């Protein structure tokens, strides 16, 4: 091999080593916290609380809060993938609590309307029987 060829090969080898080193550093770099997922979980919990999920879906709301606490712990331990998973699970639990609350409230309104309708029907029957 001649001198220019050896220099060129050596230069390529150094460039490849530098590139590999940069890839390794990038792979080891800390993953940023899942801020968007955490904010979405906080917002979903707030929405559930405003909808009175603590009264209608306390178990689901409690689970959402627990998962959010686990997400916060994972962030403090630099386990960002786990933190994002917990935050997403927290958001889903809070949304479930909101949906369950809306369902139970709607059922209560429906039951009240059915009871009122029954009372009105009884009154109408009583009034129609009293007339000649």
GUDRENKE-471803 format. One record per atom (N, C-alpha, C, O): residue number from 1; residue in one letter; x, y, z. Coordinates in pm, 1 decimal, always signed. Layout:
<recs>
- NUM; a; X; Y; Z
...
</recs>
This chain:
<recs>
- 1; x; +84.4; -118.0; +0.0
- 1; x; +0.0; +0.0; +0.0
- 1; x; +88.1; +123.2; +0.0
- 1; x; +192.3; +125.5; +65.5
- 2; x; +48.2; +222.7; -71.0
- 2; x; +127.1; +344.7; -71.7
- 2; x; +82.8; +436.5; +41.6
- 2; x; -18.9; +411.9; +106.4
- 3; x; +159.1; +541.2; +64.7
- 3; x; +137.3; +630.4; +178.7
- 3; x; +2.8; +701.1; +172.3
- 3; x; -65.9; +707.2; +274.2
- 4; x; -38.8; +755.3; +56.5
- 4; x; -167.5; +824.3; +55.6
- 4; x; -283.1; +728.7; +84.6
- 4; x; -381.0; +768.3; +147.9
- 5; x; -273.6; +605.9; +40.0
- 5; x; -380.5; +509.8; +62.6
- 5; x; -392.1; +474.6; +210.3
- 5; x; -502.6; +461.5; +263.1
- 6; x; -275.4; +459.1; +278.4
- 6; x; -276.0; +430.5; +421.7
- 6; x; -334.0; +548.3; +499.8
- 6; x; -409.2; +528.7; +595.2
- 7; x; -300.0; +668.2; +460.1
- 7; x; -350.4; +787.5; +528.9
- 7; x; -501.6; +798.5; +510.7
- 7; x; -573.3; +833.3; +604.5
- 8; x; -549.2; +769.4; +391.6
- 8; x; -691.8; +776.3; +363.1
- 8; x; -767.5; +671.1; +445.2
- 8; x; -873.4; +700.0; +500.8
- 9; x; -713.8; +551.1; +452.4
- 9; x; -774.9; +442.7; +529.4
- 9; x; -776.1; +477.0; +677.4
- 9; x; -875.1; +452.3; +746.3
- 10; x; -668.8; +532.8; +725.6
- 10; x; -658.3; +571.7; +865.8
- 10; x; -759.6; +682.0; +897.4
- 10; x; -821.7; +681.7; +1003.7
- 11; x; -775.4; +775.1; +804.9
- 11; x; -869.8; +884.8; +823.1
- 11; x; -1013.7; +831.8; +829.0
- 11; x; -1093.7; +876.7; +911.1
- 12; x; -1044.9; +737.9; +742.7
- 12; x; -1178.3; +678.8; +743.6
- 12; x; -1203.9; +602.2; +872.7
- 12; x; -1314.0; +604.7; +927.8
- 13; x; -1099.9; +534.2; +919.4
- 13; x; -1111.9; +458.1; +1043.5
- 13; x; -1137.9; +551.1; +1161.6
- 13; x; -1221.3; +522.3; +1247.4
- 14; x; -1065.4; +663.3; +1165.0
- 14; x; -1086.2; +760.3; +1272.7
- 14; x; -1226.6; +820.7; +1264.9
- 14; x; -1290.9; +840.7; +1367.9
- 15; x; -1273.6; +849.4; +1145.8
- 15; x; -1407.0; +906.3; +1128.6
- 15; x; -1513.9; +806.3; +1173.7
- 15; x; -1611.2; +843.8; +1239.1
- 16; x; -1495.1; +680.6; +1138.6
- 16; x; -1589.8; +577.7; +1179.8
- 16; x; -1590.6; +562.1; +1331.7
- 16; x; -1696.3; +545.5; +1392.6
- 17; x; -1472.1; +567.5; +1392.1
- 17; x; -1463.0; +556.3; +1537.8
- 17; x; -1529.7; +676.0; +1605.5
- 17; x; -1598.5; +660.1; +1706.3
- 18; x; -1509.6; +794.3; +1550.8
- 18; x; -1571.2; +914.2; +1607.7
- 18; x; -1723.2; +905.9; +1595.6
- 18; x; -1795.3; +939.8; +1689.4
- 19; x; -1771.4; +860.9; +1480.2
- 19; x; -1915.0; +847.3; +1458.3
- 19; x; -1974.9; +745.8; +1554.4
- 19; x; -2081.7; +769.1; +1611.1
- 20; x; -1906.6; +633.5; +1572.7
- 20; x; -1953.2; +530.6; +1665.8
- 20; x; -1956.7; +586.3; +1807.8
- 20; x; -2050.9; +559.8; +1882.6
- 21; x; -1856.9; +661.6; +1844.5
- 21; x; -1853.2; +723.1; +1977.0
- 21; x; -1969.4; +818.7; +1998.1
- 21; x; -2029.6; +820.8; +2105.5
- 22; x; -2001.3; +898.2; +1896.0
- 22; x; -2113.2; +991.4; +1907.2
- 22; x; -2245.2; +915.8; +1920.7
- 22; x; -2332.7; +956.9; +1997.0
- 23; x; -2260.0; +805.9; +1847.1
- 23; x; -2381.3; +724.7; +1859.2
- 23; x; -2395.2; +667.3; +1999.8
- 23; x; -2504.8; +664.3; +2055.8
- 24; x; -2285.3; +622.5; +2055.6
- 24; x; -2289.3; +565.6; +2190.0
- 24; x; -2326.2; +672.2; +2292.2
- 24; x; -2402.9; +645.3; +2384.7
- 25; x; -2273.1; +792.1; +2276.7
- 25; x; -2307.5; +900.4; +2368.2
- 25; x; -2455.2; +937.1; +2355.4
- 25; x; -2522.4; +962.1; +2455.4
- 26; x; -2504.4; +940.1; +2234.0
- 26; x; -2645.5; +971.9; +2213.5
- 26; x; -2734.5; +865.4; +2275.9
- 26; x; -2839.2; +897.1; +2332.3
- 27; x; -2694.0; +741.0; +2266.1
- 27; x; -2772.6; +631.7; +2323.6
- 27; x; -2773.6; +638.9; +2476.0
- 27; x; -2872.1; +601.7; +2539.8
- 28; x; -2665.4; +686.1; +2533.1
- 28; x; -2655.8; +695.6; +2678.8
- 28; x; -2716.9; +823.9; +2732.8
- 28; x; -2737.5; +836.0; +2853.6
- 29; x; -2746.0; +919.2; +2646.3
- 29; x; -2800.1; +1046.7; +2691.3
- 29; x; -2932.9; +1023.9; +2762.2
- 29; x; -3009.4; +934.2; +2726.9
- 30; x; -2958.1; +1105.5; +2861.2
- 30; x; -3079.7; +1094.2; +2940.6
- 30; x; -3202.0; +1129.9; +2855.8
- 30; x; -3202.8; +1229.7; +2783.8
- 31; x; -3304.4; +1046.2; +2866.1
- 31; x; -3430.1; +1072.2; +2798.0
- 31; x; -3502.9; +1181.4; +2875.2
- 31; x; -3506.9; +1177.3; +2998.2
- 32; x; -3560.0; +1278.0; +2806.0
- 32; x; -3630.3; +1384.7; +2878.2
- 32; x; -3757.0; +1331.9; +2944.6
- 32; x; -3813.1; +1232.0; +2899.7
- 33; x; -3802.6; +1397.4; +3050.3
- 33; x; -3924.6; +1354.1; +3118.1
- 33; x; -4044.6; +1362.4; +3022.7
- 33; x; -4047.3; +1447.2; +2933.5
- 34; x; -4142.6; +1275.5; +3041.4
- 34; x; -4261.9; +1275.8; +2955.0
- 34; x; -4360.0; +1385.3; +2998.1
- 34; x; -4469.5; +1357.1; +3046.9
- 35; x; -4318.8; +1508.7; +2979.4
- 35; x; -4396.1; +1623.6; +3027.8
- 35; x; -4538.7; +1624.6; +2974.4
- 35; x; -4632.9; +1647.8; +3050.2
- 36; x; -4555.6; +1600.1; +2846.3
- 36; x; -4690.0; +1604.1; +2787.5
- 36; x; -4780.7; +1496.7; +2849.3
- 36; x; -4897.5; +1523.0; +2878.1
- 37; x; -4727.8; +1378.2; +2869.3
- 37; x; -4807.0; +1269.7; +2928.7
- 37; x; -4843.6; +1301.1; +3073.1
- 37; x; -4955.4; +1274.4; +3117.3
- 38; x; -4748.3; +1358.1; +3145.8
- 38; x; -4775.7; +1394.4; +3285.7
- 38; x; -4881.1; +1504.4; +3293.7
- 38; x; -4970.5; +1499.2; +3378.1
- 39; x; -4870.4; +1604.0; +3206.0
- 39; x; -4970.3; +1711.7; +3206.0
- 39; x; -5107.9; +1659.0; +3168.0
- 39; x; -5208.5; +1700.3; +3225.8
- 40; x; -5113.1; +1568.0; +3071.0
- 40; x; -5241.6; +1510.0; +3030.1
- 40; x; -5304.8; +1432.2; +3145.2
- 40; x; -5426.2; +1437.2; +3164.7
- 41; x; -5222.1; +1360.2; +3221.4
- 41; x; -5273.2; +1285.1; +3336.3
- 41; x; -5326.7; +1379.7; +3443.3
- 41; x; -5434.5; +1357.2; +3498.2
- 42; x; -5251.2; +1485.7; +3472.7
- 42; x; -5296.7; +1585.1; +3571.2
- 42; x; -5429.5; +1647.0; +3526.9
- 42; x; -5521.0; +1662.7; +3607.7
- 43; x; -5439.6; +1681.8; +3399.4
- 43; x; -5561.3; +1743.8; +3346.7
- 43; x; -5679.2; +1647.7; +3355.0
- 43; x; -5789.5; +1687.7; +3392.3
- 44; x; -5656.9; +1521.9; +3320.7
- 44; x; -5765.3; +1422.6; +3325.6
- 44; x; -5813.0; +1401.7; +3468.8
- 44; x; -5932.9; +1387.1; +3492.3
- 45; x; -5721.6; +1400.2; +3563.9
- 45; x; -5759.1; +1385.9; +3705.1
- 45; x; -5838.7; +1508.1; +3750.4
- 45; x; -5939.2; +1494.4; +3820.1
- 46; x; -5794.1; +1627.2; +3711.2
- 46; x; -5867.9; +1749.7; +3746.8
- 46; x; -6009.0; +1747.4; +3689.4
- 46; x; -6105.2; +1783.9; +3757.0
- 47; x; -6020.7; +1704.3; +3564.8
- 47; x; -6152.2; +1694.6; +3502.1
- 47; x; -6241.3; +1595.8; +3576.6
- 47; x; -6359.6; +1622.3; +3598.4
- 48; x; -6184.9; +1482.9; +3615.3
- 48; x; -6262.0; +1381.5; +3688.8
- 48; x; -6305.9; +1435.0; +3824.7
- 48; x; -6417.8; +1409.3; +3869.0
- 49; x; -6217.8; +1509.0; +3890.0
- 49; x; -6253.7; +1566.1; +4020.6
- 49; x; -6366.4; +1668.3; +4005.9
- 49; x; -6457.6; +1672.0; +4088.6
- 50; x; -6360.9; +1751.2; +3901.3
- 50; x; -6466.8; +1850.1; +3878.1
- 50; x; -6600.3; +1781.9; +3846.4
- 50; x; -6706.7; +1836.4; +3875.6
- 51; x; -6594.0; +1663.9; +3787.3
- 51; x; -6715.9; +1589.1; +3753.0
- 51; x; -6769.4; +1510.2; +3872.2
- 51; x; -6869.5; +1439.6; +3859.7
- 52; x; -6703.8; +1521.5; +3987.2
- 52; x; -6742.0; +1452.2; +4110.3
- 52; x; -6714.5; +1302.5; +4104.6
- 52; x; -6789.4; +1222.9; +4161.3
- 53; x; -6608.3; +1264.9; +4036.9
- 53; x; -6571.8; +1123.6; +4027.4
- 53; x; -6535.3; +1066.5; +4163.8
- 53; x; -6547.6; +945.9; +4185.4
- 54; x; -6491.2; +1150.1; +4254.7
- 54; x; -6460.7; +1102.2; +4389.0
- 54; x; -6582.3; +1041.8; +4457.4
- 54; x; -6569.5; +955.3; +4544.0
- 55; x; -6700.1; +1087.9; +4417.9
- 55; x; -6825.4; +1035.5; +4475.1
- 55; x; -6877.9; +916.0; +4395.0
- 55; x; -6927.6; +819.2; +4452.7
- 56; x; -6866.9; +923.0; +4263.2
- 56; x; -6927.0; +821.1; +4176.9
- 56; x; -6830.5; +711.5; +4132.2
- 56; x; -6872.6; +598.8; +4106.2
- 57; x; -6701.8; +743.6; +4123.1
- 57; x; -6602.6; +647.3; +4073.0
- 57; x; -6473.4; +661.1; +4153.2
- 57; x; -6365.5; +683.3; +4098.3
- 58; x; -6487.9; +647.6; +4282.9
- 58; x; -6374.3; +669.9; +4372.7
- 58; x; -6259.2; +572.1; +4346.3
- 58; x; -6142.6; +611.1; +4352.9
- 59; x; -6290.2; +448.2; +4317.1
- 59; x; -6184.0; +349.3; +4294.7
- 59; x; -6100.9; +384.3; +4172.0
- 59; x; -5978.0; +376.7; +4175.3
- 60; x; -6167.9; +422.6; +4064.0
- 60; x; -6097.3; +456.8; +3941.4
- 60; x; -6014.5; +584.3; +3959.2
- 60; x; -5901.4; +592.8; +3911.4
- 61; x; -6071.6; +682.8; +4028.1
- 61; x; -5998.3; +806.5; +4052.9
- 61; x; -5877.9; +780.3; +4142.6
- 61; x; -5770.7; +836.7; +4120.8
- 62; x; -5894.9; +695.9; +4242.3
- 62; x; -5782.6; +659.4; +4329.2
- 62; x; -5672.6; +589.5; +4252.0
- 62; x; -5554.3; +614.3; +4275.6
- 63; x; -5710.3; +503.0; +4160.5
- 63; x; -5611.7; +432.9; +4077.9
- 63; x; -5537.7; +532.3; +3988.1
- 63; x; -5417.0; +519.6; +3967.7
- 64; x; -5608.7; +629.7; +3935.4
- 64; x; -5545.0; +732.1; +3851.7
- 64; x; -5442.1; +810.3; +3932.4
- 64; x; -5331.5; +836.3; +3885.0
- 65; x; -5478.9; +847.1; +4052.7
- 65; x; -5385.3; +921.3; +4138.9
- 65; x; -5264.0; +835.7; +4174.2
- 65; x; -5151.2; +884.9; +4176.5
- 66; x; -5287.3; +708.2; +4201.5
- 66; x; -5177.9; +617.5; +4234.9
- 66; x; -5080.3; +602.3; +4118.2
- 66; x; -4958.7; +604.7; +4137.0
- 67; x; -5135.0; +586.6; +3997.6
- 67; x; -5049.0; +572.2; +3879.2
- 67; x; -4970.4; +700.7; +3854.2
- 67; x; -4855.0; +695.7; +3811.7
- 68; x; -5032.6; +815.5; +3880.2
- 68; x; -4961.5; +942.0; +3862.8
- 68; x; -4847.8; +954.2; +3963.9
- 68; x; -4739.9; +1003.2; +3930.6
- 69; x; -4871.5; +910.4; +4085.5
- 69; x; -4764.7; +910.9; +4186.5
- 69; x; -4650.8; +818.4; +4143.5
- 69; x; -4533.6; +850.9; +4162.7
- 70; x; -4684.9; +704.2; +4085.9
- 70; x; -4581.6; +612.6; +4034.9
- 70; x; -4504.5; +676.5; +3921.0
- 70; x; -4383.4; +657.9; +3909.8
- 71; x; -4573.4; +751.4; +3836.7
- 71; x; -4505.8; +821.4; +3726.6
- 71; x; -4407.9; +924.4; +3781.0
- 71; x; -4295.7; +935.9; +3731.7
- 72; x; -4450.0; +999.4; +3882.4
- 72; x; -4361.1; +1099.1; +3943.2
- 72; x; -4238.7; +1032.5; +4006.0
- 72; x; -4127.4; +1084.2; +3996.4
- 73; x; -4259.8; +919.0; +4069.6
- 73; x; -4148.0; +845.2; +4129.0
- 73; x; -4051.9; +796.9; +4020.6
- 73; x; -3930.1; +805.5; +4036.5
- 74; x; -4106.8; +746.5; +3911.3
- 74; x; -4022.2; +698.7; +3800.7
- 74; x; -3940.5; +813.0; +3741.3
- 74; x; -3825.0; +793.0; +3703.7
- 75; x; -3998.6; +932.0; +3732.1
- 75; x; -3924.1; +1047.5; +3681.3
- 75; x; -3807.7; +1078.0; +3774.2
- 75; x; -3696.1; +1102.4; +3728.4
- 76; x; -3833.0; +1076.6; +3903.9
- 76; x; -3725.7; +1107.5; +3999.3
- 76; x; -3614.7; +1001.9; +3996.9
- 76; x; -3500.7; +1029.6; +4034.1
- 77; x; -3649.5; +881.1; +3952.8
- 77; x; -3550.3; +773.8; +3941.1
- 77; x; -3490.2; +765.5; +3801.1
- 77; x; -3416.9; +671.9; +3769.3
- 78; x; -3522.1; +864.5; +3717.9
- 78; x; -3471.6; +870.9; +3579.5
- 78; x; -3517.5; +753.0; +3494.2
- 78; x; -3447.0; +712.8; +3401.7
- 79; x; -3632.2; +698.6; +3523.4
- 79; x; -3690.6; +588.7; +3444.9
- 79; x; -3803.7; +648.1; +3361.3
- 79; x; -3921.8; +630.9; +3391.7
- 80; x; -3764.5; +717.8; +3255.8
- 80; x; -3859.9; +798.1; +3179.3
- 80; x; -3960.3; +714.2; +3100.4
- 80; x; -4075.2; +755.3; +3084.0
- 81; x; -3919.3; +599.0; +3052.0
- 81; x; -4011.7; +513.7; +2977.9
- 81; x; -4122.2; +464.0; +3070.8
- 81; x; -4240.0; +464.3; +3035.1
- 82; x; -4082.2; +421.7; +3189.9
- 82; x; -4182.2; +378.2; +3288.9
- 82; x; -4270.6; +494.6; +3329.7
- 82; x; -4391.5; +478.5; +3346.4
- 83; x; -4210.9; +610.9; +3345.8
- 83; x; -4287.3; +729.1; +3385.4
- 83; x; -4394.3; +760.8; +3282.4
- 83; x; -4507.8; +792.6; +3317.8
- 84; x; -4358.5; +752.2; +3155.6
- 84; x; -4456.9; +780.0; +3050.8
- 84; x; -4568.6; +675.7; +3052.1
- 84; x; -4685.7; +709.6; +3034.6
- 85; x; -4533.1; +550.7; +3072.5
- 85; x; -4633.5; +444.7; +3077.4
- 85; x; -4729.8; +467.9; +3194.3
- 85; x; -4851.5; +459.2; +3177.8
- 86; x; -4675.2; +497.1; +3311.3
- 86; x; -4760.6; +523.3; +3427.3
- 86; x; -4848.3; +646.5; +3405.2
- 86; x; -4965.7; +646.4; +3442.4
- 87; x; -4792.8; +750.3; +3345.6
- 87; x; -4869.7; +872.2; +3319.7
- 87; x; -4985.1; +843.0; +3223.2
- 87; x; -5097.0; +890.2; +3243.0
- 88; x; -4956.8; +765.9; +3120.0
- 88; x; -5062.4; +729.7; +3024.8
- 88; x; -5171.1; +645.6; +3092.6
- 88; x; -5290.2; +666.4; +3069.3
- 89; x; -5129.1; +551.4; +3176.1
- 89; x; -5226.2; +469.3; +3248.6
- 89; x; -5309.4; +555.5; +3344.2
- 89; x; -5429.5; +533.6; +3359.9
- 90; x; -5245.4; +652.1; +3406.8
- 90; x; -5315.8; +742.8; +3497.1
- 90; x; -5422.0; +822.1; +3421.4
- 90; x; -5535.1; +836.2; +3467.9
- 91; x; -5384.7; +873.3; +3304.8
- 91; x; -5479.2; +949.6; +3222.6
- 91; x; -5599.9; +863.9; +3185.3
- 91; x; -5714.1; +909.4; +3192.7
- 92; x; -5573.7; +739.7; +3145.1
- 92; x; -5682.0; +650.6; +3104.7
- 92; x; -5773.5; +618.9; +3223.5
- 92; x; -5895.7; +617.2; +3208.6
- 93; x; -5716.1; +594.1; +3339.2
- 93; x; -5796.7; +566.7; +3459.4
- 93; x; -5883.2; +687.6; +3495.3
- 93; x; -5999.7; +672.5; +3532.1
- 94; x; -5825.8; +807.0; +3484.5
- 94; x; -5902.3; +928.0; +3515.3
- 94; x; -6015.2; +947.6; +3414.0
- 94; x; -6125.6; +988.0; +3450.5
- 95; x; -5987.1; +919.0; +3287.7
- 95; x; -6092.4; +928.7; +3186.3
- 95; x; -6201.9; +825.3; +3212.4
- 95; x; -6320.2; +853.4; +3192.8
- 96; x; -6163.0; +707.5; +3255.8
- 96; x; -6261.5; +605.0; +3291.5
- 96; x; -6346.8; +653.4; +3408.5
- 96; x; -6468.5; +635.3; +3408.6
- 97; x; -6283.4; +714.5; +3507.2
- 97; x; -6358.0; +767.0; +3621.6
- 97; x; -6457.6; +873.2; +3576.4
- 97; x; -6570.9; +876.1; +3624.4
- 98; x; -6416.9; +959.5; +3485.5
- 98; x; -6507.7; +1062.4; +3433.2
- 98; x; -6624.4; +999.3; +3357.7
- 98; x; -6739.4; +1039.5; +3374.8
- 99; x; -6593.8; +900.8; +3274.7
- 99; x; -6699.1; +834.8; +3196.8
- 99; x; -6796.5; +760.6; +3287.6
- 99; x; -6917.7; +765.8; +3267.1
- 100; x; -6743.4; +692.2; +3387.3
- 100; x; -6829.7; +619.2; +3480.8
- 100; x; -6917.8; +716.7; +3558.1
- 100; x; -7035.4; +689.6; +3582.3
- 101; x; -6860.4; +829.8; +3596.5
- 101; x; -6936.4; +932.0; +3667.8
- 101; x; -7049.7; +985.4; +3581.2
- 101; x; -7163.2; +997.8; +3627.3
- 102; x; -7019.0; +1016.9; +3456.1
- 102; x; -7122.5; +1066.8; +3364.4
- 102; x; -7232.4; +962.6; +3345.6
- 102; x; -7350.7; +996.4; +3342.6
- 103; x; -7193.4; +836.7; +3333.0
- 103; x; -7291.2; +728.8; +3316.1
- 103; x; -7382.1; +717.9; +3438.1
- 103; x; -7504.2; +710.1; +3424.4
- 104; x; -7323.3; +717.3; +3556.5
- 104; x; -7403.7; +703.0; +3678.0
- 104; x; -7494.9; +822.4; +3699.6
- 104; x; -7608.3; +806.7; +3745.1
- 105; x; -7445.9; +943.1; +3667.0
- 105; x; -7530.8; +1061.6; +3679.7
- 105; x; -7647.7; +1054.1; +3580.8
- 105; x; -7761.4; +1086.0; +3615.7
- 106; x; -7619.2; +1012.3; +3458.9
- 106; x; -7724.5; +1000.2; +3357.6
- 106; x; -7827.1; +895.0; +3398.8
- 106; x; -7947.1; +913.9; +3378.6
- 107; x; -7781.0; +786.1; +3455.7
- 107; x; -7874.5; +682.3; +3502.3
- 107; x; -7963.5; +735.4; +3614.6
- 107; x; -8082.7; +705.1; +3620.5
- 108; x; -7903.8; +815.3; +3703.8
- 108; x; -7981.7; +872.2; +3813.9
- 108; x; -8089.6; +966.0; +3760.1
- 108; x; -8203.1; +964.2; +3807.5
- 109; x; -8053.9; +1047.7; +3661.1
- 109; x; -8152.2; +1137.4; +3600.2
- 109; x; -8260.4; +1056.3; +3530.8
- 109; x; -8379.0; +1087.3; +3541.9
- 110; x; -8219.5; +952.6; +3459.6
- 110; x; -8314.8; +866.7; +3389.4
- 110; x; -8410.6; +799.3; +3488.1
- 110; x; -8531.2; +794.2; +3464.3
- 111; x; -8356.7; +748.0; +3598.2
- 111; x; -8440.8; +684.2; +3700.2
- 111; x; -8539.8; +784.3; +3759.9
- 111; x; -8656.3; +751.4; +3782.4
- 112; x; -8492.9; +905.9; +3785.3
- 112; x; -8580.6; +1010.2; +3840.9
- 112; x; -8691.7; +1045.2; +3742.3
- 112; x; -8806.7; +1064.5; +3782.0
- 113; x; -8657.6; +1053.3; +3615.3
- 113; x; -8758.6; +1083.5; +3513.0
- 113; x; -8860.5; +969.9; +3502.6
- 113; x; -8980.3; +994.7; +3488.8
- 114; x; -8813.3; +846.4; +3509.1
- 114; x; -8905.1; +731.7; +3503.1
- 114; x; -8999.7; +733.9; +3622.7
- 114; x; -9118.7; +706.1; +3608.3
- 115; x; -8947.2; +766.9; +3740.6
- 115; x; -9030.1; +775.6; +3860.8
- 115; x; -9132.7; +888.1; +3846.3
- 115; x; -9249.6; +870.3; +3880.6
- 116; x; -9090.1; +1001.7; +3796.4
- 116; x; -9181.4; +1115.5; +3776.3
- 116; x; -9289.3; +1081.7; +3675.0
- 116; x; -9406.0; +1116.1; +3694.0
- 117; x; -9250.8; +1014.9; +3568.1
- 117; x; -9348.9; +973.3; +3467.8
- 117; x; -9451.0; +877.7; +3528.6
- 117; x; -9570.4; +887.7; +3500.3
- 118; x; -9404.4; +786.0; +3611.2
- 118; x; -9495.3; +692.7; +3678.0
- 118; x; -9594.1; +766.1; +3766.3
- 118; x; -9712.4; +732.1; +3768.7
- 119; x; -9547.6; +865.3; +3838.3
- 119; x; -9634.2; +944.7; +3925.0
- 119; x; -9736.9; +1021.2; +3842.6
- 119; x; -9854.2; +1028.1; +3879.2
- 120; x; -9692.1; +1078.7; +3730.7
- 120; x; -9785.7; +1150.8; +3643.6
- 120; x; -9892.1; +1058.4; +3585.7
- 120; x; -10009.1; +1096.1; +3578.5
- 121; x; -9854.3; +940.5; +3545.2
- 121; x; -9949.6; +843.4; +3491.0
- 121; x; -10052.4; +805.7; +3596.9
- 121; x; -10171.3; +796.9; +3566.2
- 122; x; -10009.7; +783.4; +3720.2
- 122; x; -10102.3; +751.6; +3829.5
- 122; x; -10200.3; +866.4; +3853.2
- 122; x; -10319.4; +843.5; +3873.9
- 123; x; -10150.1; +989.1; +3850.1
- 123; x; -10236.1; +1105.9; +3869.2
- 123; x; -10338.7; +1117.5; +3757.4
- 123; x; -10456.0; +1145.8; +3782.1
- 124; x; -10293.7; +1095.3; +3634.3
- 124; x; -10384.8; +1103.8; +3520.6
- 124; x; -10493.0; +996.9; +3530.3
- 124; x; -10609.6; +1024.1; +3501.7
- 125; x; -10455.3; +875.6; +3570.5
- 125; x; -10553.0; +767.5; +3583.8
- 125; x; -10651.9; +798.6; +3695.9
- 125; x; -10771.3; +772.5; +3681.3
- 126; x; -10605.2; +852.7; +3805.0
- 126; x; -10690.6; +886.1; +3917.0
- 126; x; -10787.0; +998.8; +3876.3
- 126; x; -10905.9; +994.4; +3907.9
- 127; x; -10734.4; +1098.3; +3806.9
- 127; x; -10818.2; +1210.6; +3764.4
- 127; x; -10919.9; +1168.4; +3657.8
- 127; x; -11033.4; +1216.2; +3657.7
- 128; x; -10880.0; +1080.3; +3568.6
- 128; x; -10974.0; +1036.6; +3463.7
- 128; x; -11084.1; +950.1; +3523.0
- 128; x; -11194.9; +948.8; +3469.4
- 129; x; -11058.6; +878.9; +3629.5
- 129; x; -11160.3; +796.8; +3697.6
- 129; x; -11251.7; +880.4; +3780.8
- 129; x; -11364.2; +836.9; +3805.7
- 130; x; -11213.1; +997.7; +3826.3
- 130; x; -11296.3; +1082.4; +3912.0
- 130; x; -11398.7; +1157.4; +3831.4
- 130; x; -11500.6; +1198.2; +3887.0
- 131; x; -11377.3; +1177.9; +3703.4
- 131; x; -11472.0; +1250.7; +3619.8
- 131; x; -11582.2; +1157.1; +3571.7
- 131; x; -11557.7; +1038.8; +3548.4
- 132; x; -11707.5; +1211.5; +3556.3
- 132; x; -11819.0; +1126.0; +3510.7
- 132; x; -11806.6; +1082.7; +3368.1
- 132; x; -11893.0; +1011.0; +3317.6
</recs>
